[in-house]
Amino acid sequence: MPCQNFYTGKLQAAWERARNSRYYADIGPFSSTAFAQLPVTPKASLKATPLDFCTVGLGDAARYYATTGTTGEPTPTPRLKQDIIWNAISVASQWRAVLRPGSRVANLMPSDIVPVGDLIANVCDYLDVSHVRLYPFTTGITDWERVCKTFATYQPSVLFIAPGVLVQLTRYLKQREMLDGFALSVQTIMLLGEVNTQPFRQRLARWWQCEVFDASYGSTETGTLATVGEDQQMRLACTTNYFELLLEDGQLVPLAQGLSGRLVVTPLNLYARPLLRLDTADSVTISGACEAGQLSPSLLINGRDNDAVVVGGVALDIRAVEEVVYGNCDATGYMIEVDRDKDSAALILERDVLWDTGQEAAIEARLQAHSQAHMRLRWSRILFINNLSVLSKSGASQKSWKKTNLRFVGGAQ
């Protein structure tokens, strides 16, 4: 990680920019002590009064974005050219390990109001890599048929896509017996927009016969916080952000290998809307060493802290659930139905296009056994259906696991 002198200078610059906003106007001059004593900025405050954090008028911004609003109202997010360029170059320095000269990139991420589609295009432009933008939910312009015709002509070698959208594309191609042909040119799939797990990535890699990576982690509010690089690990962007962890007991501590907590970030290169010690509300585990002069620490993203749900005394965790589901059957998606009155949960699985219904009893028994062994949970029932709601696979427009993969019945939610 970079030395403390680097951080002191960058934090002071971010602090001085932040003092020009209403929210941070009274924090006083910068010092290391003042920063250490600054309270964490709750994400709820940013969402409640987002314009109080801005240092420029909306008409002065180079780009205007807004969050998807999955945990409340969409949050306005203006960006100056400095914001855009710093973020793109930082990400490009890592993604260049995948976006090599001669790559053909298909960017299937949204391009309107949220920045992810622009970020991918900016990185490709910076690295001088060919790319096409075609988000399959752009009504009147792009649909699955248009995607397939473009693939047939362009033959992309790299896909940028949300996991749920990739599942829908895979099912579409399987139903038409086209997957093997379309997968021939694809060498790498870069997943963005949703939390995903290693068993799920392995499933996608088997379907497409290529490498599948968790490409990056971040938010519209903060910019990119972590990226995959040459060693194929998701690593924190420590040269463009200052990170801390908020532990369960309320302590705010430096990063350390093995620690889990809510990620707190001070982005070092935000200009239109500087943020100091923002509580991202995302639970993470620091999985790699945090040593000066070494690679930035790797991490696991556990999901949003407010996605936590307890059933029968068991905390449902996205990683545990998906390790059970995708590690033990070929389902292409799942929904958990939580009954608040009975304090129980049912598991609803979406059959793959190629599926043997005669094996469902054995699959159910295997899933129950693994759930009890690894999660201490027995499902009240396990159901198999042909198609789940598109909401559970809607990609970058829906990032909340609780909203997309859980359904509540019975008492208060």
C-alpha positions in Angstrom: 0.0 0.0 0.0 1.2 3.6 -0.6 3.2 5.3 2.2 1.5 7.5 4.8 3.1 10.7 3.3 1.2 10.0 0.1 -2.1 9.7 1.9 -1.5 12.8 4.0 -1.1 15.0 1.0 -4.0 13.5 -0.9 -6.3 13.5 2.1 -5.5 17.2 2.7 -6.4 18.0 -0.9 -9.7 16.1 -0.6 -10.4 17.7 2.7 -9.9 21.2 1.3 -12.2 20.5 -1.6 -14.9 19.1 0.7 -14.9 22.3 2.8 -16.4 24.0 -0.2 -19.6 22.0 0.3 -22.4 22.8 2.7 -22.1 19.4 4.5 -18.4 19.7 5.3 -18.2 23.5 5.5 -17.6 23.6 9.3 -14.9 20.9 9.6 -12.1 23.4 9.9 -8.5 23.2 8.7 -6.9 19.8 7.9 -4.6 17.9 10.1 -4.1 14.2 10.7 -5.7 14.6 14.1 -8.7 16.4 12.7 -9.2 13.6 10.1 -8.9 10.9 12.8 -11.5 12.7 14.8 -13.9 13.3 11.9 -17.1 11.3 12.4 -18.1 8.8 9.7 -20.4 10.2 7.0 -23.5 8.0 7.1 -24.7 6.9 3.6 -28.2 8.0 4.7 -27.0 11.6 5.0 -25.6 11.5 1.5 -28.9 10.1 0.2 -31.1 12.5 2.2 -29.3 15.7 1.1 -27.0 14.8 -1.8 -26.7 18.4 -3.1 -25.3 19.5 0.2 -22.1 17.5 -0.6 -21.6 19.2 -4.0 -18.9 21.8 -4.7 -20.3 22.8 -8.1 -23.6 23.6 -9.6 -25.3 20.8 -11.6 -25.0 22.9 -14.7 -21.2 23.1 -14.2 -20.8 19.4 -14.2 -19.4 17.6 -17.3 -21.8 14.6 -16.7 -24.8 14.2 -14.5 -25.5 10.7 -13.2 -27.9 9.3 -10.5 -27.9 6.0 -8.5 -30.4 3.3 -9.4 -32.3 4.0 -6.2 -32.5 0.3 -5.0 -32.2 1.4 -1.4 -34.3 4.6 -1.6 -34.6 7.6 -3.9 -32.0 8.0 -6.7 -29.1 10.1 -5.6 -27.9 12.9 -8.0 -24.2 12.5 -8.8 -22.6 15.3 -10.9 -19.0 14.7 -12.1 -16.4 17.0 -13.5 -13.9 16.0 -16.1 -11.3 15.4 -13.4 -13.6 12.9 -11.7 -14.2 11.0 -15.0 -10.5 11.0 -16.1 -9.0 10.0 -12.8 -11.5 7.1 -12.4 -11.0 5.8 -16.0 -7.2 5.9 -15.9 -7.1 4.2 -12.6 -9.4 1.3 -13.8 -7.6 1.1 -17.1 -4.3 0.5 -15.3 -5.8 -2.8 -14.0 -8.1 -3.9 -16.8 -5.3 -3.6 -19.4 -4.3 -7.1 -18.3 -7.6 -8.3 -19.9 -8.2 -5.6 -22.6 -5.1 -6.4 -24.6 -4.4 -5.0 -28.1 -6.7 -6.6 -30.6 -9.5 -7.3 -28.1 -13.1 -6.8 -29.3 -15.2 -5.7 -26.4 -19.0 -6.0 -26.2 -20.3 -3.6 -23.5 -23.7 -4.9 -22.4 -24.0 -2.4 -19.4 -26.5 0.5 -19.3 -25.3 3.8 -20.6 -28.1 6.2 -19.4 -28.1 8.0 -16.0 -25.7 5.5 -14.4 -21.9 5.7 -15.2 -20.9 2.1 -15.7 -21.4 2.0 -19.4 -19.5 5.2 -19.9 -16.7 4.0 -17.7 -16.1 0.8 -19.8 -16.2 2.9 -23.0 -13.8 5.4 -21.5 -11.4 2.7 -20.5 -11.5 1.1 -24.0 -10.9 4.5 -25.6 -7.9 5.1 -23.3 -6.5 1.7 -24.1 -7.3 2.0 -27.8 -9.4 -1.1 -27.8 -12.3 -1.7 -30.1 -15.7 -1.9 -28.5 -19.5 -1.8 -29.1 -22.2 -0.7 -26.7 -25.5 -2.6 -26.7 -27.5 -2.8 -23.6 -30.2 -5.4 -24.3 -32.9 -3.5 -22.4 -32.7 -0.3 -24.4 -36.3 -0.4 -25.7 -36.7 0.4 -29.3 -33.0 0.0 -30.1 -31.5 -3.2 -28.7 -33.1 -6.5 -27.8 -31.8 -10.1 -27.6 -32.1 -10.6 -31.3 -30.1 -7.4 -32.0 -27.5 -8.6 -29.5 -27.2 -12.0 -31.3 -26.9 -10.4 -34.8 -24.2 -8.1 -33.5 -22.3 -11.0 -31.9 -22.4 -12.9 -35.1 -20.8 -10.1 -37.0 -18.5 -8.5 -34.4 -17.5 -11.8 -32.7 -16.5 -10.2 -29.4 -13.6 -11.6 -27.4 -14.5 -9.8 -24.1 -18.0 -9.3 -22.6 -18.8 -6.7 -19.9 -22.2 -7.7 -18.4 -24.1 -8.1 -15.2 -24.4 -11.7 -13.9 -28.2 -11.8 -14.1 -28.2 -10.4 -17.7 -25.6 -13.0 -18.7 -27.9 -15.8 -17.3 -30.7 -14.4 -19.5 -28.5 -14.3 -22.5 -27.3 -17.8 -21.9 -30.8 -19.2 -21.6 -31.8 -17.3 -24.8 -28.9 -18.9 -26.7 -29.4 -22.4 -25.2 -33.1 -22.4 -26.1 -32.1 -21.7 -29.7 -29.1 -24.1 -29.6 -26.8 -21.2 -30.4 -24.6 -21.0 -27.3 -21.6 -23.1 -28.5 -21.3 -21.1 -31.6 -21.5 -17.7 -29.9 -19.1 -18.7 -27.1 -16.3 -19.6 -29.6 -15.0 -16.0 -29.9 -15.4 -15.1 -26.2 -12.2 -15.5 -24.2 -13.1 -13.4 -21.1 -16.3 -12.3 -19.3 -16.1 -9.4 -16.9 -19.0 -9.2 -14.5 -20.2 -5.9 -13.0 -23.3 -4.5 -11.3 -24.2 -7.3 -8.8 -22.5 -9.2 -6.0 -21.6 -12.7 -7.3 -19.9 -15.7 -5.8 -17.2 -18.1 -6.9 -19.5 -21.1 -7.5 -21.7 -18.9 -9.7 -18.6 -17.7 -11.7 -17.5 -21.3 -12.1 -20.9 -22.2 -13.5 -20.8 -19.3 -16.0 -17.3 -20.3 -17.0 -18.4 -23.8 -17.7 -21.3 -22.7 -19.8 -19.2 -20.3 -21.9 -15.9 -22.2 -21.8 -13.9 -19.1 -20.9 -12.5 -17.1 -18.0 -15.0 -15.2 -15.9 -13.9 -12.4 -13.5 -15.6 -10.1 -11.0 -14.4 -7.0 -12.9 -14.8 -4.3 -10.4 -16.6 -3.0 -7.3 -17.7 0.5 -6.5 -20.7 2.8 -6.7 -22.1 5.7 -8.5 -21.5 7.8 -5.4 -17.8 6.9 -4.9 -16.5 5.7 -8.3 -14.5 2.5 -8.6 -13.2 1.1 -5.3 -11.7 -2.3 -6.4 -10.7 -3.9 -9.7 -9.4 -7.2 -11.0 -5.9 -7.1 -12.4 -3.1 -9.2 -13.8 -3.1 -11.7 -10.9 -6.9 -12.2 -11.4 -7.7 -11.1 -7.8 -10.1 -8.3 -6.8 -7.9 -5.7 -5.1 -8.8 -2.5 -3.5 -7.8 0.7 -5.4 -5.6 2.0 -2.6 -3.8 4.7 -4.7 -7.1 6.4 -5.4 -9.0 5.8 -2.2 -8.2 5.8 1.5 -10.0 2.8 3.2 -11.0 2.0 6.7 -13.2 -0.7 8.3 -16.2 -0.1 10.7 -16.4 -3.1 12.9 -19.5 -4.5 14.6 -18.5 -2.9 17.9 -18.3 0.5 16.3 -14.6 0.8 16.1 -13.1 2.4 13.0 -9.9 0.7 12.2 -7.2 0.4 9.4 -7.5 -2.5 7.0 -6.0 -5.8 8.2 -6.0 -9.3 6.7 -8.9 -11.4 8.0 -11.0 -8.5 9.3 -14.7 -8.1 8.2 -16.7 -5.0 8.6 -18.4 -2.2 6.7 -16.1 -0.5 4.2 -15.5 3.2 4.9 -13.9 5.2 2.1 -12.4 8.6 1.4 -12.1 8.9 -2.4 -9.0 10.8 -3.1 -10.0 12.1 -6.6 -13.5 13.3 -6.3 -14.0 17.0 -7.3 -17.7 17.7 -8.0 -18.8 15.9 -4.8 -15.9 15.1 -2.4 -16.7 12.6 0.3 -14.9 12.1 3.6 -15.1 8.8 5.6 -18.2 7.6 3.8 -19.8 4.5 5.3 -20.6 2.5 2.2 -22.9 0.2 4.1 -21.2 -2.7 2.3 -19.9 -5.6 4.3 -16.5 -6.8 3.1 -13.8 -9.2 4.3 -10.1 -8.3 3.7 -8.7 -11.5 2.3 -5.1 -10.4 1.5 -2.2 -8.9 3.3 -2.0 -5.1 3.9 1.7 -4.4 3.7 3.4 -1.2 2.6 5.0 -1.5 -0.8 3.1 -4.7 -1.6 0.1 -5.3 -3.8 -3.1 -3.7 -2.6 -5.1 -6.0 -0.4 -7.6 -8.4 -2.0 -11.2 -8.5 -0.6 -14.5 -10.4 -0.6 -17.6 -8.3 -1.0 -20.3 -9.9 1.2 -23.1 -7.6 0.2 -25.0 -4.7 1.6 -25.3 -4.6 5.4 -29.0 -4.0 5.1 -29.5 -7.1 3.0 -29.0 -9.3 6.1 -32.1 -11.5 6.9 -32.4 -13.9 9.8 -34.6 -17.0 9.5 -34.9 -19.6 12.3 -31.9 -18.0 14.0 -29.8 -18.3 10.9 -28.4 -15.3 9.1 -29.0 -15.8 5.4 -25.8 -14.8 3.7 -25.5 -14.5 -0.1 -22.2 -16.4 -0.3 -23.4 -19.3 1.8 -26.7 -19.5 -0.1 -25.1 -19.4 -3.5 -22.4 -21.9 -2.5 -25.1 -24.3 -1.7 -27.3 -23.6 -4.7 -24.7 -23.3 -7.5 -22.4 -25.8 -5.9 -25.0 -28.6 -6.0 -27.3 -28.1 -9.0 -27.5 -26.6 -12.4 -30.3 -24.1 -11.6 -30.0 -20.8 -13.5 -31.4 -18.7 -10.7 -33.1 -18.8 -7.3 -35.6 -17.0 -5.1 -36.0 -17.4 -1.3 -39.5 -17.0 0.1 -39.3 -16.0 3.7 -42.4 -16.7 5.8 -42.3 -14.2 8.7 -45.2 -15.9 10.6 -43.6 -19.4 10.5 -40.0 -18.1 10.7 -39.1 -20.3 7.8 -37.8 -20.1 4.3 -38.5 -21.9 1.0 -36.1 -22.2 -1.9 -37.4 -21.7 -5.4 -35.1 -22.8 -8.2 -35.2 -22.0 -11.9 -34.6 -25.0 -14.1 -31.9 -24.8 -16.7 -33.0 -25.1 -20.3 -31.6 -28.6 -20.4 -33.0 -30.3 -17.3 -34.0 -33.8 -16.1 -37.0 -33.4 -13.8 -36.5 -37.1 -12.8 -33.4 -35.9 -10.8 -35.3 -33.3 -8.8 -35.9 -35.5 -5.7 -32.1 -36.3 -5.5 -31.2 -32.6 -6.1 -33.6 -31.6 -3.3 -32.1 -34.1 -0.9 -28.6 -32.9 -1.7 -29.5 -29.3 -1.3 -31.1 -29.9 2.1 -28.1 -31.9 3.3 -25.6 -29.2 2.3 -27.8 -26.4 3.6 -28.0 -28.1 7.0 -24.3 -28.8 7.1 -23.0 -25.4 5.9 -25.8 -23.0 7.0 -27.6 -24.8 9.8 -30.8 -24.2 7.9 -33.5 -26.6 6.6 -35.6 -25.2 3.8 -39.4 -25.5 4.5 -39.7 -26.7 0.9 -37.7 -26.6 -2.3 -39.6 -25.9 -5.5 -38.5 -26.1 -9.2 -40.0 -23.8 -11.8 -39.3 -23.1 -15.4 -38.9 -19.3 -15.2 -38.2 -16.8 -12.4 -39.3 -13.2 -12.6 -37.1 -11.0 -14.6 -36.6 -8.8 -11.5 -34.3 -11.5 -10.1 -32.0 -11.3 -13.1 -32.3 -7.7 -14.2 -28.7 -6.8 -13.9 -27.2 -3.5 -13.2 -30.6 -1.8 -12.6 -31.1 -3.9 -9.5 -28.1 -4.4 -7.2 -29.8 -5.3 -3.9 -29.8 -9.0 -3.2 -32.6 -8.6 -0.6 -34.7 -6.9 -3.3 -34.0 -9.2 -6.1 -33.6 -12.7 -4.5 -35.9 -12.6 -1.5 -39.7 -12.5 -1.2 -41.5 -12.0 2.1 -44.9 -13.4 3.1 -46.6 -13.3 6.4 -45.9 -10.7 9.1 -43.8 -7.5 9.1 -40.8 -7.4 6.8 
